[in-house]
Amino acid sequence: MSAETPPDTESRIAGLRAAVDQGTIRAVQRMVNTLHPAEIADLLESLPPAKRELVWELVDRDLEGEVLVELNDEVRAALISDMDAEELVAATEGLEVDDLADLLADLPEAVTIRALRSMDHQDRERLNLVRGFAEDSAGGLMNTDTVAVRPDVSLEVVQRYLRMRGELPDKTDTLFVVDRHDKYLGTLSLIRLLTAAPDLTVGEAMEADVPHIEPATTAHDVAQLFQDRDLVSAAVVGVEGRLLGRITIDDVVDVIREEADHSVLSMGGLGEEEDLFSGVTRSARRRSIWLGVNLVTAVLAAYVVGLFQDTIEKVVALAVLMPVVASMGGIAGTQTVTLMIRGLALGQVQKSNARWLLLKELAVGALNGLVIATVVGLGTVLVLRTWTIAAIIFAALLINLLSAAAVGVLIPLTLKRLRIDPALAGGVVLTTVTDVVGFAALLGLGALFLT
């Protein structure tokens, strides 16, 4: 997925959009192919389908593969569906192994077979190694293009070797130290290689305590490790300690961005790969599922209100106060749910501290509930001139804010245990509970004391 662009790039892309709107094809082609592939992806994702296809036709064939890798899944699939087999095979050439593995997953099987046949044996083995792991695991993220050295050679020998090699893989900041069986031993930073005495051996100059990653580690845990240890790259080590590849910070930034998109969009029942400019029918169909779920929960809340229809008819003021109770409970619960989801994502919320968090949120809910309920209760007295309704709204607000605090903690924990994404389902369940509890408390107390 394409990354966020700096302000100067945004202005260039804005200029490109204006050129597309004006139909100046030659200017667009010249401007497009001066952009980085990620910037071209940003431009394509910000255009309606017809203009997107026009700009895609102007992209240099040598850049197509790198641009496809940067696009979100839905936009990528739409462009791939209009490309012929020859063009798709050509787009796979020259890509890094981890990027190629991601792209091949979206290509037709016949094109994938042709692309594999066009590769040499070593590259094909590396690619098959990466494809053997889940896409959202360390093995699926890793790049197998590494530089490894032995611990018994001198730094001077390593420097000569690198000069003979002529170039290093992109984003190389360290060399990996392995024994003759490719067993991972540690890392040798390029800074250490250049500044240490040339007669030192690699074993004397290397760092042996740098963390490595197992290929089955989830992408989320990889990102957490990079964040905690301030890593730029890390070795991926498989069975018997063998070096398989490396993960670099650019891959981790993509993971962090995708997780952030997922958290935000899931709250609205949307997928992070959804195309903003997709067709009306497709967008409506996707959103209708979540709207249907919300409709069911809204009907449940309406049913609770219907149970107290007689009470509402006798005391119309309760109908006026119902939105206040439901709204305050929903907002308070959303704050708690958001914090809990974030804590679960960062690994801060565990079974050992869940009870403490529940008690803390209940205390926060009680304190806020007392303050807000007092303000609303006094306002009710001033407007309606009745202490009875003021006391009822006071109690209903306090009950709903306490229930919102409890539910805000318990829902994410329960959904997590059931292996359901809390970000996706937590908001709907929360709203249902706070609406039902709020209405039941207000109208129930009203039926008890006012009728």
N, C-alpha and C positions, 0 to 999 in steps of 0.2 A: 504494500500500500504506500502511496506517495506520502511524503512527510510535509510538515508545515513549511512554508516558504518565507524568507525574509522580506522586509518591506520593498527593497529595490526589485526583487524578483516579482513580487506581486504587481508592481507597476508595469513591469515588462509584460506580464501575462494579461493585465488589463488592456494594455496597448494591442496585444495580439487579438484579444476578443473584439476590440473595436475594429481591427483590420478585417477580421472574419465577417463581422456584421456589414462592413462596407463592400465586401466581395473582392478585395484586392489580393488575389490569389498569389501572385508572385511575391508580394511583400510578406504575406503570411508564411509561405514556404521558406523564404530566407530567414525570417525571424524564428520560426519553429526549430529549425535545425541548428540554431546557435544555443538552444537551451539544453540544460542537463536532462537526461531521461526522466528523472523524478519530476522536474518542472513541466516537461511535456505531459506527463501523466496528470499532474495537477490541472493543466489546461484542458485536457480531454474530459476529465471528470466534471469540469465546470461548464461544459457545453451541452446543449440539447442534442439528441441523437443525430439529427440531420447534419448539423454543423460539426459534430464530433466525427462523423464518417468522412466529411470533407477534409478536415485537418489530418486525420489518420492517413489519408491517401497521400498527403504531402510529406509525411515523416520519412526520413532517409531509411532505406531498407537495412542499413547497418545498425541502426538504433532501435529497430522494432522490438527485438528480443528484450533489451534492457527496459524499454518502456512498458512492455507487457508485464514484466515482473513487478513493476512499481504500481500498476493499476489495482483497484479493488476487484474482487472476484467477479462481480456481476458485469462491470464494464469490460473487463478482460474477456469474459465468455462471449459477450456480444460482438466484440471485434474479431475474435478468433473464428466465430461462426461464418464470417464473411471472407475469410482468408483461404486461399487454396493450399494444397499440401506442400507444394514447392516453397511457397513463401513461409509457411510455418516451419518447415525443416530448416530453412535458411535463418530464421529468427532464433533458433536454438544454438546456433554456432557461436562459440566464443563466450558463452555465459559461464559464470562460476557454478561449481557443482551444486551448491545448495539452492541457488536461484533456478538452475535448470530443473532440479527435482520438483520445485514448486510449479514451474511452468508445465512440465510434462503431465502433471496430474490433471490439467485442464484440457489437454490436447486429445484429439481422436486417437483411438488405439493404433490405427494404421500409420498415422503420422509419428506417433511415439516409436513404433518399431523401426520406421525409416530413420528417425533421428538417432536411435541407438546403433543401428548398423553403420551410420556414417562416422561414428566415434572410434578412436583407437581402443585397443583392449584395456589399457590401464585406466583411461578415463571412464570407460564403461563399467569397470569394476568399482571405481570410486562412486560413480553415480548409483549403481545398484546397492552399494553399502548405505548411502544416505536414504534411498527410497525404502530401505528395509525397516526404517524407524518411523514412528508416528510424526506427522507434520509439526505438531506442537510439543515435540520433545527435543532434548539436546541433540540427539542423533539426527533429527530432521532439520535442525538449525545449522548444524556444523558444516564447515568447509573442509574438505580433505586435503586442500593444497597447503601443506606445511613444510617448514624447513627444520630438519632434525640433525643434531650433531652428537658425537660420542663424548663421554666424560673424560677420556684419557688423552685427548688431543689438546694442543696448546691453543690459546686465543689467536696467536699469530697464524697458525694453520687455518683456523676457521675464517679469519679475515681474507686469506689468500683464496680459500674455497669460494667465498661469497663474491670476490672480484672476478673469479673465473666463471661463476654462475651468471653474473651480469645483471640480474634483476631478482627482486623478491616478490612474493605474492602481495597483493594489495593489503594495506592495513597491517603489515607485519611490524610488531613492536618487540617481539621476543622470538628467540629460537628455542626449540624444545630439545631437551637432552634425553636420549634413550640409550639403552645398552644394545648389544648386538642382536638381541631378540626383539627389538623395538619396544621394550618395556619402558614406560615413562618413568623418569627419574627427577625431573625438575625443569626449570626454565633458565635461559641466559638472555638477559635483556640486551638490546642493541646498545644502550647507553653503557652498560657494564662492559660489553665487548670492546667498545671504542676507548674507554677511559682506563681500564685496568691494565696492569703490566702484561705485555704480550707473551711473556714466558710462563704465565699462569696457565694451568690446565682448565678445561671447561668445568671439570668436577670441582675445582677449587673456587671458581668464580660464579658458579650457578647458584640459584635459589631453590632449595629442595622443599620448602614449606609452602609454596604457592598452591592454592587449591585447584584441584582438577574436578571434572564433571563426568558422571556416568551417563551413557547415552540415553538411558530411560528416564532421566530427570526431566520433569515437566518444564515447559518454556517459562511458566510463571516462577518456578523455583530458580531457574537460571538467571532470570532478571533480578530476582531478590538477592542472589549471590553477588552479581555484578554491582548492585547498589550497595550492599553491605561492605564489600571488600574494595570498592572503587577500582574494579578491574577494567582493563582495556581489551584484554583477550584472555582466553582460558583454554586449556587442553581438554579434549574429550577422550576419556580413557575407558577402554572396554574390558572384556574378559581377560584375566591374567595380567592386567595392568598394561595392555598394549595400547599405544597411541593410535587413535583413529582419525582425529582431526582437531579443529579448533573452532571456537566461537568468538566472534569479535563484537565490539560495542555497537556497530551499526545494526547488526542483527537484533541485539537486545533492545535498542531504541525502537525498532519496529514492533517488538513484542509489547513494550510498554505502551506505545501508541494504540495498538490494537486492543489492549486490555482497557485503556481509558475510554476508547470509543464504545467498547462493549458495555462498560458500566453505565455510561450515559444513555445510550440508545436502548439498552435492555429495559431501563425503567419505563420506557414508553412502548415496550413490546416490539421494538424494531431491531433488525439485524445490522451489525456494524458494516457489512459489505453491501448494504442496499444502495442502489444507484439513485441519487437525488432526482435525476432526470428520466427515470424509467417510465414506461407507459402508464396511462391512467388505470387501465384494467388490472395490470400486475400490482401496482401500488395499492389499489383499492382492495384486491383480494388478500394481500398480506395483512393489511391493517384491519380488515374486517374480522379476522380471527380474534385478535386481541380486543377489538370493540365488542365482539360477542361475549367474551369472558366478562368484560366490564358490565355488559348489559345484565348478565345473570346476577352479578353481585348487587347491581343497582336495584333489580327487582326484589332481591332479598331485603334490602333496606326499606324499600317501599312497602313490602309486606308487613314489616314491623310497625311502620307508621300506620298502616291500615288497621292494625289491631286496636289502635287507640283512637279511631275515628270519632267515636262519641265524645271522648275527652276533648279533642281538638274543637269540635263543634260547640261545646259548652264554654271552653276557655280559649278563645282565638289567639290570645297573646302567646300561647305556647307555640303556635305555628310560626309566629314572627321570630321566636327565639331559637327554633330548631336549627337553622343554618349556622348560628353562632357556635352551638355545642359541637356540631359535626365538623365544622371548619377548624376550630381550635384543636380538637382531637387529632384530625388528619395532619395538620401541620406539625404538632408536637411529635406524633408517631413517625412522620417522615424524617424528621431530624434524627431521631434515634436509629431508625432503620438504616439511614445513610451512613451514620457513624459505624454501625455494626458491620455493614457490608464492606466498608473500607477496612475495618479492623480484621475481618476474615480474610480479605484479599492480601493484606500485608502480613498475615500470620500472627497478628497481635492478640486475637481472640482465641482462647483455648478452653478446654473443658475445665481446667484448673481455676480460671479466673472468671468464668461465666456467671457464677453465683454473685461474686462481688459486683460485676457490671450490672446485673439485674437489680440488686439493692441500690446501687448508686443511681441508676436511671429512675427507679421508683421514688427516691428521695428528691431528685431534680423535678420529676413530674409533680410531686406533692407540693414543693415550694412554689413552682410556677403556677400550679393549679390554685393554690391559696391566693396568690396575688391577683391572677386574672379573674378568678371567680369573685373575689371581693370587689374588684373594679366593676365587673358586669352586674353584680348584685346591687351595688349602690346606684348604678345607672338605671337599673330596672325600677328601683324605689322612686327615683326622681321622675321617671317618665310615666310609669304605670300606677304609682302611689299605692303599692301593695307589697307588704313584707313577705307574704306567703309565697308569691311567685318569685320574688327575689331569692328567698331561701331555696326554692326548688332549682332555679337556674344555678345557684351557687353549688349545690350538691351535685347536680348533673355534670357541670364543668369539672369539678374535682374528680368525680368518678371516671369521666372520660379521659382526662389527662393521665390519671394513674393507669388506666387500662391501656392507653396508647404507649406509655413507657414500658409496661410489661410486654405487650405484644411486639413492640419495636425491637426488643431484645430476643424474645422467644421465637418469632417467626424466622429470622435469618438462620438461627441455630438449628431449628427444626428442618428447614428446607435444605440446609447444608448436609444434615445427617441423612436426609432422604435422597441426596444426590440431585437435588433440583437447584438450579441457579437462583440464589436469593435476589440478585439484581433483576431477574426477569419476572419473578412471581411475587416478591415481597411487597411491592407497592399495592397490588390489587388486593391481596389478603388483608393488608393493614387497613386500607380504606374501608373495606367491607366491615371489619371488626369495629373500627372507631365509629362508623356511621350507625351500625346496629346498636352498639353499646350506648352511644350518645342519645339516639332517639329513644331507646328503651328506658334509659335512666330518666330523661326529661319527662317523657309522656307517662311513664310508670308512676313516677312521683306525683305528677299532676293528677293522674287518675286516683291516686291514694288520698291526696290531701285536698283536692279542689272539687271533686264530684261526689 
